[in-house]
Amino acid sequence: MLDHLILEIKASFSAVSPPPSTTKMLALTRVVKVLPSTPLRILRLKLLKLFKAPRGSEGELWMRMTDGRLVPLGDIRGADEDKDIDWWLESGSEVVLCTKN
């Protein structure tokens, strides 16, 4: 029913920040389905749970650009926490979750 609206993004996990630039160095990679209207904060929490980050861990999201560079997803100070992810992402986008304790 809503399948045409759902974004499929490729999510990877890294225990270091900033994440390594090559996908071979990333520990886990999964395809995640989310609605375009999902706030950035909720995506981050979903990925922390998916990758079984320790309770109390904080996460940073990074986005892979078309040239292969990784850039922070959203404002580092948290001003973009409530923005919908379709502000930055589309189906097929790649994100990396970096945990910091």
VMD Tcl script that builds the backbone (N, CA, C; Angstrom):
set m [mol new atoms 303]
animate dup $m
set s [atomselect $m all]
$s set {name element resname resid chain x y z} {
  {N N MET 1 A 0.817 -1.182 0.000}
  {CA C MET 1 A 0.000 0.000 0.000}
  {C C MET 1 A 0.872 1.261 0.000}
  {N N LEU 2 A 1.789 1.377 0.958}
  {CA C LEU 2 A 2.678 2.527 1.026}
  {C C LEU 2 A 4.064 2.224 0.477}
  {N N ASP 3 A 4.219 1.066 -0.168}
  {CA C ASP 3 A 5.530 0.645 -0.645}
  {C C ASP 3 A 6.190 1.664 -1.567}
  {N N HIS 4 A 5.397 2.367 -2.355}
  {CA C HIS 4 A 5.980 3.334 -3.283}
  {C C HIS 4 A 6.504 4.575 -2.561}
  {N N LEU 5 A 6.102 4.770 -1.298}
  {CA C LEU 5 A 6.549 5.926 -0.522}
  {C C LEU 5 A 7.781 5.636 0.329}
  {N N ILE 6 A 8.065 4.379 0.575}
  {CA C ILE 6 A 9.129 4.012 1.506}
  {C C ILE 6 A 10.499 4.179 0.862}
  {N N LEU 7 A 11.424 4.775 1.620}
  {CA C LEU 7 A 12.813 4.900 1.176}
  {C C LEU 7 A 13.597 3.684 1.652}
  {N N GLU 8 A 14.397 3.134 0.781}
  {CA C GLU 8 A 15.326 2.073 1.166}
  {C C GLU 8 A 16.715 2.680 1.151}
  {N N ILE 9 A 17.319 2.772 2.332}
  {CA C ILE 9 A 18.655 3.338 2.420}
  {C C ILE 9 A 19.624 2.273 2.905}
  {N N LYS 10 A 20.857 2.394 2.499}
  {CA C LYS 10 A 21.904 1.468 2.905}
  {C C LYS 10 A 22.575 2.067 4.134}
  {N N ALA 11 A 22.514 1.378 5.261}
  {CA C ALA 11 A 23.064 1.881 6.516}
  {C C ALA 11 A 24.225 1.002 6.959}
  {N N SER 12 A 25.316 1.640 7.363}
  {CA C SER 12 A 26.497 0.935 7.853}
  {C C SER 12 A 26.821 1.425 9.253}
  {N N PHE 13 A 27.640 0.635 9.955}
  {CA C PHE 13 A 28.019 0.961 11.322}
  {C C PHE 13 A 29.527 1.139 11.408}
  {N N SER 14 A 29.952 2.138 12.163}
  {CA C SER 14 A 31.372 2.373 12.419}
  {C C SER 14 A 31.541 2.733 13.885}
  {N N ALA 15 A 32.566 2.175 14.516}
  {CA C ALA 15 A 32.825 2.473 15.920}
  {C C ALA 15 A 33.725 3.691 16.083}
  {N N VAL 16 A 34.159 4.283 14.973}
  {CA C VAL 16 A 35.015 5.473 15.039}
  {C C VAL 16 A 34.365 6.619 14.288}
  {N N SER 17 A 34.682 7.836 14.731}
  {CA C SER 17 A 34.156 9.028 14.076}
  {C C SER 17 A 35.314 9.978 13.811}
  {N N PRO 18 A 35.456 10.470 12.616}
  {CA C PRO 18 A 34.648 10.226 11.429}
  {C C PRO 18 A 34.862 8.803 10.899}
  {N N PRO 19 A 33.882 8.305 10.157}
  {CA C PRO 19 A 33.961 6.927 9.671}
  {C C PRO 19 A 35.013 6.776 8.583}
  {N N PRO 20 A 35.498 5.536 8.373}
  {CA C PRO 20 A 36.438 5.294 7.279}
  {C C PRO 20 A 35.774 5.575 5.938}
  {N N SER 21 A 36.553 6.004 4.979}
  {CA C SER 21 A 35.981 6.409 3.690}
  {C C SER 21 A 35.637 5.231 2.787}
  {N N THR 22 A 36.208 4.066 3.024}
  {CA C THR 22 A 35.907 2.919 2.166}
  {C C THR 22 A 34.878 2.014 2.830}
  {N N THR 23 A 33.986 1.488 2.024}
  {CA C THR 23 A 32.927 0.628 2.565}
  {C C THR 23 A 33.479 -0.695 3.075}
  {N N LYS 24 A 34.645 -1.110 2.599}
  {CA C LYS 24 A 35.239 -2.371 3.054}
  {C C LYS 24 A 35.625 -2.311 4.523}
  {N N MET 25 A 35.875 -1.110 5.043}
  {CA C MET 25 A 36.317 -0.938 6.420}
  {C C MET 25 A 35.151 -0.868 7.411}
  {N N LEU 26 A 33.928 -0.812 6.921}
  {CA C LEU 26 A 32.769 -0.682 7.800}
  {C C LEU 26 A 32.326 -2.055 8.287}
  {N N ALA 27 A 31.967 -2.141 9.562}
  {CA C ALA 27 A 31.680 -3.419 10.202}
  {C C ALA 27 A 30.403 -4.087 9.686}
  {N N LEU 28 A 29.315 -3.389 9.720}
  {CA C LEU 28 A 28.021 -3.968 9.353}
  {C C LEU 28 A 27.330 -3.069 8.345}
  {N N THR 29 A 26.626 -3.673 7.400}
  {CA C THR 29 A 25.831 -2.902 6.451}
  {C C THR 29 A 24.484 -3.591 6.289}
  {N N ARG 30 A 23.423 -2.812 6.373}
  {CA C ARG 30 A 22.057 -3.339 6.230}
  {C C ARG 30 A 21.230 -2.375 5.388}
  {N N VAL 31 A 20.209 -2.908 4.735}
  {CA C VAL 31 A 19.237 -2.068 4.038}
  {C C VAL 31 A 18.103 -1.791 5.011}
  {N N VAL 32 A 17.753 -0.518 5.149}
  {CA C VAL 32 A 16.732 -0.087 6.104}
  {C C VAL 32 A 15.618 0.610 5.339}
  {N N LYS 33 A 14.380 0.283 5.685}
  {CA C LYS 33 A 13.217 0.921 5.073}
  {C C LYS 33 A 12.629 1.935 6.039}
  {N N VAL 34 A 12.463 3.167 5.549}
  {CA C VAL 34 A 11.907 4.237 6.381}
  {C C VAL 34 A 11.001 5.122 5.537}
  {N N LEU 35 A 10.080 5.787 6.193}
  {CA C LEU 35 A 9.229 6.755 5.507}
  {C C LEU 35 A 10.015 8.049 5.280}
  {N N PRO 36 A 9.763 8.742 4.179}
  {CA C PRO 36 A 10.455 10.008 3.924}
  {C C PRO 36 A 10.189 11.058 4.998}
  {N N SER 37 A 9.074 10.943 5.692}
  {CA C SER 37 A 8.711 11.919 6.720}
  {C C SER 37 A 9.333 11.617 8.079}
  {N N THR 38 A 10.181 10.587 8.159}
  {CA C THR 38 A 10.838 10.238 9.418}
  {C C THR 38 A 11.807 11.344 9.828}
  {N N PRO 39 A 11.702 11.853 11.059}
  {CA C PRO 39 A 12.666 12.860 11.516}
  {C C PRO 39 A 14.069 12.251 11.654}
  {N N LEU 40 A 15.073 13.074 11.469}
  {CA C LEU 40 A 16.464 12.636 11.558}
  {C C LEU 40 A 16.757 11.968 12.899}
  {N N ARG 41 A 16.218 12.504 13.967}
  {CA C ARG 41 A 16.428 11.935 15.306}
  {C C ARG 41 A 15.923 10.498 15.395}
  {N N ILE 42 A 14.752 10.238 14.818}
  {CA C ILE 42 A 14.166 8.895 14.857}
  {C C ILE 42 A 14.996 7.918 14.024}
  {N N LEU 43 A 15.505 8.362 12.875}
  {CA C LEU 43 A 16.380 7.501 12.071}
  {C C LEU 43 A 17.624 7.129 12.873}
  {N N ARG 44 A 18.219 8.096 13.547}
  {CA C ARG 44 A 19.413 7.826 14.355}
  {C C ARG 44 A 19.099 6.798 15.440}
  {N N LEU 45 A 17.980 6.973 16.144}
  {CA C LEU 45 A 17.602 6.024 17.201}
  {C C LEU 45 A 17.328 4.637 16.637}
  {N N LYS 46 A 16.687 4.581 15.480}
  {CA C LYS 46 A 16.396 3.294 14.833}
  {C C LYS 46 A 17.700 2.565 14.490}
  {N N LEU 47 A 18.681 3.293 13.979}
  {CA C LEU 47 A 19.950 2.672 13.618}
  {C C LEU 47 A 20.755 2.264 14.845}
  {N N LEU 48 A 20.693 3.043 15.917}
  {CA C LEU 48 A 21.352 2.635 17.163}
  {C C LEU 48 A 20.790 1.304 17.653}
  {N N LYS 49 A 19.477 1.152 17.545}
  {CA C LYS 49 A 18.836 -0.097 17.964}
  {C C LYS 49 A 19.183 -1.237 17.003}
  {N N LEU 50 A 19.146 -0.966 15.702}
  {CA C LEU 50 A 19.445 -1.986 14.699}
  {C C LEU 50 A 20.849 -2.564 14.869}
  {N N PHE 51 A 21.810 -1.678 15.119}
  {CA C PHE 51 A 23.199 -2.120 15.253}
  {C C PHE 51 A 23.576 -2.469 16.691}
  {N N LYS 52 A 22.577 -2.529 17.568}
  {CA C LYS 52 A 22.746 -2.945 18.961}
  {C C LYS 52 A 23.850 -2.166 19.682}
  {N N ALA 53 A 23.789 -0.861 19.540}
  {CA C ALA 53 A 24.738 0.011 20.238}
  {C C ALA 53 A 24.469 -0.085 21.737}
  {N N PRO 54 A 25.502 0.011 22.557}
  {CA C PRO 54 A 25.297 -0.055 24.010}
  {C C PRO 54 A 24.336 1.036 24.494}
  {N N ARG 55 A 23.549 0.704 25.497}
  {CA C ARG 55 A 22.586 1.654 26.054}
  {C C ARG 55 A 23.317 2.919 26.498}
  {N N GLY 56 A 22.751 4.055 26.158}
  {CA C GLY 56 A 23.354 5.327 26.522}
  {C C GLY 56 A 24.323 5.871 25.478}
  {N N SER 57 A 24.592 5.097 24.432}
  {CA C SER 57 A 25.490 5.570 23.371}
  {C C SER 57 A 24.815 6.661 22.561}
  {N N GLU 58 A 25.619 7.581 22.087}
  {CA C GLU 58 A 25.138 8.598 21.171}
  {C C GLU 58 A 25.654 8.248 19.789}
  {N N GLY 59 A 24.945 8.686 18.781}
  {CA C GLY 59 A 25.362 8.379 17.425}
  {C C GLY 59 A 25.410 9.602 16.537}
  {N N GLU 60 A 26.337 9.588 15.610}
  {CA C GLU 60 A 26.421 10.613 14.572}
  {C C GLU 60 A 26.087 9.939 13.255}
  {N N LEU 61 A 25.350 10.627 12.408}
  {CA C LEU 61 A 25.050 10.096 11.084}
  {C C LEU 61 A 25.883 10.827 10.042}
  {N N TRP 62 A 26.434 10.062 9.127}
  {CA C TRP 62 A 27.209 10.581 8.018}
  {C C TRP 62 A 26.569 10.086 6.730}
  {N N MET 63 A 26.649 10.875 5.686}
  {CA C MET 63 A 26.034 10.542 4.399}
  {C C MET 63 A 27.134 10.456 3.340}
  {N N ARG 64 A 27.049 9.414 2.503}
  {CA C ARG 64 A 28.009 9.268 1.413}
  {C C ARG 64 A 27.515 10.069 0.204}
  {N N MET 65 A 28.365 10.966 -0.264}
  {CA C MET 65 A 28.050 11.790 -1.433}
  {C C MET 65 A 28.333 10.991 -2.711}
  {N N THR 66 A 27.892 11.500 -3.852}
  {CA C THR 66 A 28.081 10.781 -5.116}
  {C C THR 66 A 29.549 10.612 -5.476}
  {N N ASP 67 A 30.416 11.502 -4.970}
  {CA C ASP 67 A 31.849 11.368 -5.261}
  {C C ASP 67 A 32.564 10.459 -4.258}
  {N N GLY 68 A 31.814 9.852 -3.322}
  {CA C GLY 68 A 32.384 8.917 -2.358}
  {C C GLY 68 A 32.755 9.529 -1.021}
  {N N ARG 69 A 32.774 10.854 -0.925}
  {CA C ARG 69 A 33.094 11.507 0.346}
  {C C ARG 69 A 31.985 11.274 1.360}
  {N N LEU 70 A 32.362 11.261 2.631}
  {CA C LEU 70 A 31.382 11.187 3.717}
  {C C LEU 70 A 31.279 12.556 4.369}
  {N N VAL 71 A 30.047 13.016 4.546}
  {CA C VAL 71 A 29.796 14.308 5.187}
  {C C VAL 71 A 28.782 14.108 6.310}
  {N N PRO 72 A 28.856 14.926 7.367}
  {CA C PRO 72 A 27.878 14.798 8.451}
  {C C PRO 72 A 26.459 15.027 7.922}
  {N N LEU 73 A 25.528 14.236 8.429}
  {CA C LEU 73 A 24.129 14.361 8.036}
  {C C LEU 73 A 23.425 15.246 9.048}
  {N N GLY 74 A 22.972 16.400 8.612}
  {CA C GLY 74 A 22.313 17.338 9.502}
  {C C GLY 74 A 23.309 18.230 10.208}
  {N N ASP 75 A 22.787 19.137 10.996}
  {CA C ASP 75 A 23.598 20.091 11.738}
  {C C ASP 75 A 24.239 19.411 12.942}
  {N N ILE 76 A 25.524 19.605 13.124}
  {CA C ILE 76 A 26.252 18.965 14.219}
  {C C ILE 76 A 25.707 19.394 15.582}
  {N N ARG 77 A 25.218 20.622 15.689}
  {CA C ARG 77 A 24.698 21.129 16.962}
  {C C ARG 77 A 23.277 20.638 17.254}
  {N N GLY 78 A 22.672 19.891 16.328}
  {CA C GLY 78 A 21.354 19.325 16.582}
  {C C GLY 78 A 20.182 20.150 16.097}
  {N N ALA 79 A 20.435 21.201 15.350}
  {CA C ALA 79 A 19.342 22.061 14.887}
  {C C ALA 79 A 18.426 21.363 13.882}
  {N N ASP 80 A 18.910 20.294 13.252}
  {CA C ASP 80 A 18.125 19.597 12.222}
  {C C ASP 80 A 17.444 18.323 12.723}
  {N N GLU 81 A 17.447 18.092 14.018}
  {CA C GLU 81 A 16.912 16.846 14.578}
  {C C GLU 81 A 15.471 16.563 14.168}
  {N N ASP 82 A 14.659 17.595 13.989}
  {CA C ASP 82 A 13.240 17.397 13.686}
  {C C ASP 82 A 12.928 17.463 12.192}
  {N N LYS 83 A 13.933 17.684 11.355}
  {CA C LYS 83 A 13.693 17.737 9.902}
  {C C LYS 83 A 13.490 16.339 9.356}
  {N N ASP 84 A 12.601 16.238 8.366}
  {CA C ASP 84 A 12.358 14.955 7.701}
  {C C ASP 84 A 13.599 14.532 6.937}
  {N N ILE 85 A 13.840 13.220 6.887}
  {CA C ILE 85 A 15.054 12.742 6.231}
  {C C ILE 85 A 15.030 12.945 4.718}
  {N N ASP 86 A 13.837 13.130 4.128}
  {CA C ASP 86 A 13.822 13.358 2.681}
  {C C ASP 86 A 14.411 14.722 2.326}
  {N N TRP 87 A 14.756 15.510 3.340}
  {CA C TRP 87 A 15.476 16.759 3.137}
  {C C TRP 87 A 16.860 16.451 2.543}
  {N N TRP 88 A 17.440 15.296 2.944}
  {CA C TRP 88 A 18.788 14.915 2.506}
  {C C TRP 88 A 18.826 13.622 1.701}
  {N N LEU 89 A 17.983 12.657 2.058}
  {CA C LEU 89 A 18.124 11.300 1.533}
  {C C LEU 89 A 17.049 10.949 0.517}
  {N N GLU 90 A 17.402 10.026 -0.354}
  {CA C GLU 90 A 16.443 9.436 -1.280}
  {C C GLU 90 A 16.702 7.941 -1.286}
  {N N SER 91 A 15.832 7.190 -1.924}
  {CA C SER 91 A 16.009 5.748 -1.970}
  {C C SER 91 A 17.356 5.427 -2.607}
  {N N GLY 92 A 18.109 4.535 -1.976}
  {CA C GLY 92 A 19.432 4.168 -2.471}
  {C C GLY 92 A 20.566 4.936 -1.825}
  {N N SER 93 A 20.243 5.937 -0.998}
  {CA C SER 93 A 21.281 6.708 -0.312}
  {C C SER 93 A 22.026 5.818 0.679}
  {N N GLU 94 A 23.263 6.201 0.984}
  {CA C GLU 94 A 24.072 5.477 1.964}
  {C C GLU 94 A 24.359 6.365 3.159}
  {N N VAL 95 A 24.143 5.825 4.351}
  {CA C VAL 95 A 24.461 6.527 5.591}
  {C C VAL 95 A 25.339 5.640 6.457}
  {N N VAL 96 A 26.127 6.270 7.304}
  {CA C VAL 96 A 26.976 5.555 8.251}
  {C C VAL 96 A 26.669 6.093 9.645}
  {N N LEU 97 A 26.413 5.182 10.572}
  {CA C LEU 97 A 26.205 5.531 11.981}
  {C C LEU 97 A 27.513 5.339 12.713}
  {N N CYS 98 A 27.985 6.385 13.365}
  {CA C CYS 98 A 29.189 6.310 14.203}
  {C C CYS 98 A 28.760 6.488 15.636}
  {N N THR 99 A 29.194 5.590 16.495}
  {CA C THR 99 A 28.829 5.722 17.905}
  {C C THR 99 A 29.922 6.446 18.664}
  {N N LYS 100 A 29.473 7.169 19.659}
  {CA C LYS 100 A 30.404 7.806 20.600}
  {C C LYS 100 A 29.815 7.621 21.975}
  {N N ASN 101 A 30.622 7.224 22.913}
  {CA C ASN 101 A 30.138 6.933 24.266}
  {C C ASN 101 A 30.219 8.130 25.157}
}
mol reanalyze $m
mol bondsrecalc $m
mol representation Tube
mol addrep $m
